[in-house]
Amino acid sequence: MSTFDWSSRNLRPSELPSLLPVDAFDALVLTASKILHKEPNCVPIEPDKEDGLESSVVVVGDVHGQLHDVLFLLKDAGFPSDNRFFVFNGDYVDRGAWGLETFLVLLAWKVLMPKRVFLLRGNHETKYCTSVYGFEKEVLAKYGDNSKGKHVYRKCLGCFEGLPLASIIAGRVYTAHGGIFRSIPLPATPSKRAKGKKNRKVVLTSEPVPLSLGSLDKLSKARRSVLNPPWEGPNLIPGDVLWSDPSMKPGLSPNTERGIGLLWGPDYTEDFLKKFSVKLIIRSHEGPDARDKRPALGGMDAGYTIDLIVPSGKLITVFSAPDYPQFQATKERYKNKGAYIVLKSPNFDTPDFHSFEAITPRPNANPYYDFEDMIDSDEELDLQMMGEAS
């Protein structure tokens, strides 16, 4: 952590390999990937079952390559330890200038304390987003626009594919980057063939099936090892978990704003809490720019919002990148705080919110994407480009 902090202030990006050679990078990423790929899609975290210690769980939202704010958060919350767990809700890279260093710091913590640090996947841990919002160009700027740099980028993508999708903390708190997910209907079945018509074309029955909540069993069986979560076909659960958003409007519907995932209302928040017997849903995915376009929901000035309170519990959004985005086209910055949540023994379902300001001044850095002319992740995706990236 201290070395990356120093290098961000004193070295050119292209000098990063002098601190972390490719063989050291490979060793770290390979070790972390082996751990991550063995974890289930939804990781059960049971803090108080470890050695009888009274424990706490720190839940962190999007950090988007803002290395110095991540280093502050880790020190402010207290480093991972035997009785302090961390759950990171994804979006480690893109937009900020130090996505690679941020991701590698968190991977190092994962390798050091694999049963205390849990890294979940965000929608930016995908080939599509990293090719649009800067991470790919960042890696190539630091390790070279050549076979070496492309190797580092490919290894990162492979590691992203191993990141779990969700966690359940103490059986009472569900966390995921975007949110809830649908039930996937069984494949269409062939209709009966008329007698005596051996070569008659088989017609599939395809009556529309209304959307409904998925199950933990289906979540556990979803195929997460994809470069980009599909927006069509049978493997929709990863896209739902990474891209979905809450709404104040009742119901469960396709998320047409993003072009992938779901929109779900207070009624489905209540249904999800009851179905999974949890008290809290903690998700991330929306920063101040996204909430600026959705006035029905709370703003992200404090780094978190309590979006919904229903009879069975609460829905919370936490965003851990203060003064976001690092590179902003408008003169007026959002100046939002970041936040993290602490859940404590014995029930872990009463959130303690901690807001913090951005570390200033940030070291000078150049953006790795065209932030002045870039679609916001809030808008409809370029699905053709995503398909080509897959």
KOLPA-679209 format. One record per residue (C-alpha): residue number from 1; residue in one letter; y, x, z. Coordinates in nm, 2 decimals, padded with zeros to 4 digits, always signed. Layout:
% residues N
NUM A Y X Z
...
***
This chain:
% residues 390
1 M +00.00 +00.00 +00.00
2 S +00.25 +00.27 +00.09
3 T +00.16 +00.47 -00.22
4 F +00.22 +00.18 -00.45
5 D +00.54 +00.10 -00.27
6 W +00.66 +00.46 -00.32
7 S +00.55 +00.47 -00.68
8 S +00.74 +00.15 -00.77
9 R +01.06 +00.31 -00.65
10 N +01.01 +00.67 -00.77
11 L +00.78 +00.68 -01.08
12 R +00.80 +00.54 -01.43
13 P +00.53 +00.27 -01.50
14 S +00.35 +00.51 -01.73
15 E +00.30 +00.75 -01.44
16 L +00.08 +00.52 -01.24
17 P -00.24 +00.68 -01.36
18 S -00.13 +01.00 -01.19
19 L -00.18 +00.81 -00.86
20 L -00.47 +00.59 -00.96
21 P -00.68 +00.75 -01.24
22 V -00.89 +00.53 -01.45
23 D -01.22 +00.64 -01.28
24 A -01.07 +00.54 -00.94
25 F -00.96 +00.21 -01.09
26 D -01.30 +00.15 -01.23
27 A -01.47 +00.22 -00.90
28 L -01.25 -00.02 -00.71
29 V -01.27 -00.30 -00.97
30 L -01.65 -00.26 -01.01
31 T -01.71 -00.27 -00.64
32 A -01.48 -00.58 -00.59
33 S -01.63 -00.76 -00.89
34 K -01.98 -00.73 -00.75
35 I -01.87 -00.89 -00.43
36 L -01.67 -01.16 -00.59
37 H -01.93 -01.26 -00.85
38 K -02.18 -01.32 -00.56
39 E -01.96 -01.57 -00.38
40 P -02.00 -01.94 -00.45
41 N -01.75 -02.14 -00.65
42 C -01.63 -02.30 -00.32
43 V -01.64 -02.04 -00.04
44 P -01.72 -02.18 +00.31
45 I -01.52 -01.99 +00.57
46 E -01.63 -02.04 +00.93
47 P -01.38 -01.83 +01.14
48 D -01.50 -01.92 +01.50
49 K -01.86 -01.85 +01.42
50 E -01.79 -01.48 +01.41
51 D -01.87 -01.31 +01.74
52 G -01.72 -01.59 +01.94
53 L -01.37 -01.47 +01.88
54 E -01.08 -01.71 +01.87
55 S -00.96 -01.67 +01.52
56 S -00.68 -01.76 +01.28
57 V -00.67 -01.80 +00.90
58 V -00.37 -01.71 +00.69
59 V -00.33 -01.90 +00.37
60 V -00.12 -01.75 +00.10
61 G +00.01 -01.91 -00.22
62 D +00.13 -01.76 -00.55
63 V +00.27 -01.41 -00.53
64 H +00.32 -01.33 -00.91
65 G +00.34 -00.95 -00.90
66 Q +00.61 -00.94 -00.63
67 L +00.45 -00.64 -00.46
68 H +00.71 -00.57 -00.20
69 D +00.71 -00.93 -00.08
70 V +00.33 -00.92 -00.05
71 L +00.34 -00.60 +00.15
72 F +00.60 -00.76 +00.38
73 L +00.38 -01.08 +00.42
74 L +00.08 -00.87 +00.51
75 K +00.27 -00.69 +00.78
76 D +00.45 -01.00 +00.91
77 A +00.13 -01.21 +00.94
78 G -00.07 -00.92 +01.07
79 F -00.32 -00.73 +00.86
80 P -00.67 -00.87 +00.82
81 S -00.89 -00.80 +01.12
82 D -01.21 -00.92 +01.29
83 N -01.03 -01.24 +01.41
84 R -00.77 -01.28 +01.14
85 F -00.89 -01.41 +00.80
86 F -00.69 -01.44 +00.48
87 V -00.73 -01.68 +00.20
88 F -00.52 -01.61 -00.11
89 N -00.48 -01.91 -00.34
90 G -00.44 -01.72 -00.67
91 D -00.17 -01.63 -00.92
92 Y -00.15 -01.26 -00.82
93 V -00.02 -01.15 -01.16
94 D +00.23 -01.23 -01.44
95 R +00.61 -01.27 -01.43
96 G +00.67 -01.01 -01.17
97 A +00.68 -00.64 -01.26
98 W +00.40 -00.52 -01.03
99 G +00.11 -00.75 -01.09
100 L -00.14 -00.47 -01.14
101 E -00.05 -00.30 -00.81
102 T -00.05 -00.63 -00.63
103 F -00.39 -00.73 -00.75
104 L -00.54 -00.39 -00.67
105 V -00.40 -00.39 -00.32
106 L -00.57 -00.73 -00.26
107 L -00.89 -00.61 -00.42
108 A -00.89 -00.31 -00.19
109 W -00.86 -00.54 +00.11
110 K -01.14 -00.75 -00.02
111 V -01.37 -00.44 -00.05
112 L -01.26 -00.32 +00.29
113 M -01.32 -00.65 +00.46
114 P -01.52 -00.88 +00.23
115 K -01.59 -01.14 +00.51
116 R -01.23 -01.16 +00.62
117 V -01.04 -01.16 +00.29
118 F -01.10 -01.42 +00.03
119 L -00.94 -01.42 -00.31
120 L -00.94 -01.74 -00.51
121 R -00.85 -01.78 -00.88
122 G -00.52 -01.91 -01.00
123 N -00.43 -02.04 -01.35
124 H -00.26 -01.70 -01.42
125 E -00.59 -01.51 -01.37
126 T -00.68 -01.60 -01.73
127 K -00.66 -01.43 -02.07
128 Y -00.42 -01.69 -02.20
129 C -00.16 -01.67 -01.93
130 T -00.18 -01.29 -01.90
131 S -00.12 -01.26 -02.27
132 V +00.19 -01.48 -02.25
133 Y +00.35 -01.41 -01.91
134 G +00.34 -01.03 -01.90
135 F +00.03 -00.89 -01.73
136 E -00.14 -00.77 -02.04
137 K +00.18 -00.58 -02.15
138 E +00.23 -00.45 -01.80
139 V -00.12 -00.29 -01.80
140 L -00.07 -00.14 -02.14
141 A +00.27 +00.00 -02.03
142 K +00.11 +00.16 -01.73
143 Y -00.22 +00.29 -01.87
144 G -00.12 +00.32 -02.24
145 D -00.13 +00.10 -02.54
146 N -00.46 +00.26 -02.64
147 S -00.83 +00.24 -02.56
148 K -00.76 +00.34 -02.19
149 G -00.51 +00.07 -02.13
150 K -00.72 -00.19 -02.31
151 H -01.02 -00.09 -02.10
152 V -00.82 -00.14 -01.78
153 Y -00.70 -00.49 -01.90
154 R -01.05 -00.59 -02.00
155 K -01.19 -00.49 -01.66
156 C -00.92 -00.70 -01.49
157 L -01.02 -01.00 -01.70
158 G -01.38 -00.95 -01.60
159 C -01.28 -00.94 -01.24
160 F -01.07 -01.26 -01.28
161 E -01.39 -01.44 -01.40
162 G -01.56 -01.36 -01.07
163 L -01.29 -01.51 -00.85
164 P -01.41 -01.82 -00.66
165 L -01.23 -02.15 -00.74
166 A -01.19 -02.30 -00.39
167 S -01.26 -02.26 -00.02
168 I -01.33 -02.49 +00.27
169 I -01.21 -02.35 +00.61
170 A -01.39 -02.46 +00.92
171 G -01.52 -02.76 +00.74
172 R -01.17 -02.92 +00.78
173 V -00.94 -02.76 +00.52
174 Y -00.98 -02.75 +00.14
175 T -00.78 -02.49 -00.04
176 A -00.75 -02.43 -00.42
177 H -00.48 -02.31 -00.65
178 G -00.41 -02.64 -00.83
179 G -00.60 -02.91 -00.65
180 I -00.88 -03.17 -00.68
181 F -01.12 -03.22 -00.96
182 R -01.30 -03.49 -01.15
183 S -01.66 -03.61 -01.18
184 I -01.82 -03.50 -01.51
185 P -02.01 -03.78 -01.67
186 L -02.36 -03.72 -01.81
187 P -02.37 -03.63 -02.18
188 A -02.38 -03.91 -02.43
189 T -02.74 -04.03 -02.51
190 P -02.87 -04.10 -02.86
191 S -02.90 -04.47 -02.95
192 K -03.24 -04.60 -03.04
193 R -03.36 -04.53 -03.40
194 A -03.46 -04.83 -03.60
195 K -03.83 -04.85 -03.68
196 G -03.93 -04.72 -04.02
197 K -03.61 -04.52 -04.07
198 K -03.73 -04.17 -04.02
199 N -03.42 -04.00 -04.15
200 R -03.17 -04.24 -04.01
201 K -02.87 -04.06 -03.86
202 V -02.87 -04.05 -03.48
203 V -02.55 -04.20 -03.33
204 L -02.43 -04.10 -02.99
205 T -02.30 -04.37 -02.76
206 S -01.96 -04.26 -02.63
207 E -01.80 -04.53 -02.43
208 P -01.50 -04.41 -02.24
209 V -01.57 -04.34 -01.87
210 P -01.29 -04.39 -01.62
211 L -01.19 -04.08 -01.42
212 S -01.33 -04.04 -01.07
213 L -01.35 -03.78 -00.80
214 G -01.60 -03.50 -00.84
215 S -01.85 -03.38 -00.58
216 L -01.91 -03.05 -00.40
217 D -02.24 -03.03 -00.57
218 K -02.07 -03.05 -00.92
219 L -01.81 -02.80 -00.81
220 S -02.08 -02.56 -00.70
221 K -02.25 -02.58 -01.04
222 A -01.93 -02.54 -01.26
223 R -01.93 -02.24 -01.48
224 R -01.63 -02.03 -01.36
225 S -01.71 -01.71 -01.56
226 V -01.48 -01.81 -01.85
227 L -01.17 -01.62 -01.98
228 N -00.98 -01.95 -02.00
229 P -01.09 -02.27 -01.83
230 P -01.17 -02.53 -02.11
231 W -00.94 -02.83 -02.15
232 E -01.22 -03.02 -02.33
233 G -01.60 -03.04 -02.32
234 P -01.83 -03.06 -02.02
235 N -01.70 -02.77 -01.82
236 L -01.37 -02.93 -01.71
237 I -01.39 -02.86 -01.33
238 P -01.25 -02.51 -01.34
239 G -00.94 -02.63 -01.54
240 D -00.89 -02.91 -01.29
241 V -00.91 -02.69 -00.99
242 L -00.67 -02.43 -01.14
243 W -00.42 -02.65 -01.32
244 S -00.39 -03.00 -01.15
245 D -00.08 -03.14 -00.98
246 P -00.02 -03.41 -00.72
247 S +00.19 -03.71 -00.81
248 M +00.37 -03.99 -00.62
249 K +00.23 -04.24 -00.86
250 P -00.11 -04.38 -00.77
251 G -00.41 -04.30 -00.98
252 L -00.61 -04.02 -01.14
253 S -00.51 -03.93 -01.50
254 P -00.50 -03.64 -01.74
255 N -00.21 -03.39 -01.68
256 T -00.03 -03.44 -02.01
257 E +00.26 -03.23 -01.89
258 R +00.05 -02.92 -01.87
259 G -00.21 -03.02 -02.13
260 I -00.50 -02.94 -01.89
261 G -00.61 -03.06 -01.55
262 L -00.53 -03.38 -01.37
263 L -00.25 -03.57 -01.20
264 W -00.35 -03.74 -00.88
265 G -00.17 -03.98 -00.65
266 P -00.17 -04.07 -00.28
267 D -00.47 -04.29 -00.32
268 Y -00.68 -04.01 -00.45
269 T -00.55 -03.77 -00.19
270 E -00.68 -04.02 +00.07
271 D -01.01 -04.06 -00.11
272 F -01.06 -03.69 -00.14
273 L -00.99 -03.62 +00.22
274 K -01.24 -03.89 +00.33
275 K -01.51 -03.80 +00.07
276 F -01.50 -03.43 +00.18
277 S -01.44 -03.50 +00.55
278 V -01.14 -03.27 +00.56
279 K -00.80 -03.31 +00.71
280 L -00.58 -03.09 +00.49
281 I -00.56 -03.00 +00.12
282 I -00.36 -02.68 +00.08
283 R -00.28 -02.59 -00.28
284 S -00.02 -02.38 -00.46
285 H +00.06 -02.36 -00.83
286 E +00.42 -02.50 -00.82
287 G +00.73 -02.28 -00.76
288 P +01.09 -02.38 -00.74
289 D +01.12 -02.40 -01.12
290 A +00.83 -02.64 -01.15
291 R +00.95 -02.86 -00.86
292 D +01.30 -02.86 -01.01
293 K +01.16 -03.08 -01.29
294 R +00.97 -03.31 -01.05
295 P +01.23 -03.45 -00.82
296 A +00.99 -03.71 -00.67
297 L +00.82 -03.43 -00.49
298 G +00.99 -03.19 -00.24
299 G +01.17 -02.88 -00.35
300 M +01.03 -02.53 -00.28
301 D +01.34 -02.39 -00.10
302 A +01.14 -02.31 +00.21
303 G +00.83 -02.19 +00.03
304 Y +00.62 -02.49 +00.12
305 T +00.62 -02.87 +00.10
306 I +00.43 -03.14 +00.28
307 D +00.38 -03.35 -00.03
308 L +00.18 -03.64 +00.11
309 I +00.08 -03.78 +00.45
310 V -00.20 -04.03 +00.43
311 P -00.42 -04.19 +00.70
312 S -00.69 -03.92 +00.67
313 G -00.46 -03.61 +00.66
314 K -00.20 -03.42 +00.46
315 L -00.15 -03.26 +00.12
316 I +00.05 -02.93 +00.13
317 T +00.18 -02.70 -00.13
318 V +00.25 -02.33 -00.03
319 F +00.43 -02.08 -00.25
320 S +00.45 -01.72 -00.14
321 A +00.68 -01.56 -00.39
322 P +01.04 -01.56 -00.26
323 D +01.35 -01.54 -00.49
324 Y +01.12 -01.65 -00.78
325 P +01.09 -01.57 -01.06
326 Q +01.18 -01.20 -01.05
327 F +01.33 -01.22 -01.40
328 Q +01.54 -01.54 -01.44
329 A +01.74 -01.64 -01.75
330 T +01.99 -01.85 -01.57
331 K +02.28 -01.70 -01.38
332 E +02.21 -01.91 -01.07
333 R +01.89 -01.81 -00.90
334 Y +01.67 -02.04 -00.71
335 K +01.69 -01.81 -00.40
336 N +01.38 -01.98 -00.26
337 K +01.20 -01.85 +00.04
338 G +00.83 -01.76 +00.03
339 A +00.59 -01.90 +00.29
340 Y +00.24 -01.86 +00.43
341 I +00.04 -02.09 +00.65
342 V -00.15 -01.99 +00.97
343 L -00.44 -02.21 +01.08
344 K -00.56 -02.15 +01.44
345 S -00.86 -02.22 +01.66
346 P -01.02 -02.45 +01.75
347 N -00.98 -02.70 +01.47
348 F -00.78 -02.50 +01.21
349 D -00.62 -02.82 +01.08
350 T -00.27 -02.80 +01.22
351 P -00.06 -02.58 +00.99
352 D +00.19 -02.34 +01.13
353 F +00.44 -02.26 +00.85
354 H +00.61 -01.92 +00.82
355 S +00.90 -01.88 +00.57
356 F +01.04 -01.55 +00.47
357 E +01.31 -01.40 +00.25
358 A +01.26 -01.17 -00.04
359 I +01.27 -00.80 +00.02
360 T +01.59 -00.66 -00.12
361 P +01.70 -00.47 -00.31
362 R +01.40 -00.48 -00.54
363 P +01.33 -00.16 -00.73
364 N +01.47 -00.15 -01.08
365 A +01.21 -00.28 -01.33
366 N +01.19 -00.41 -01.68
367 P +01.02 -00.74 -01.76
368 Y +00.69 -00.74 -01.95
369 Y +00.75 -01.08 -02.12
370 D +01.04 -01.25 -02.30
371 F +01.16 -01.45 -02.00
372 E +01.47 -01.58 -02.18
373 D +01.26 -01.75 -02.45
374 M +00.94 -01.83 -02.27
375 I +00.79 -02.17 -02.22
376 D +00.76 -02.26 -01.86
377 S +00.41 -02.29 -01.72
378 D +00.52 -02.65 -01.63
379 E +00.53 -02.74 -02.00
380 E +00.25 -02.83 -02.24
381 L +00.02 -02.54 -02.31
382 D -00.03 -02.39 -02.66
383 L -00.39 -02.51 -02.67
384 Q -00.46 -02.35 -03.00
385 M -00.35 -02.01 -02.87
386 M -00.56 -02.07 -02.55
387 G -00.86 -02.15 -02.77
388 E -00.81 -01.83 -02.98
389 A -00.77 -01.62 -02.66
390 S -01.11 -01.76 -02.53
***
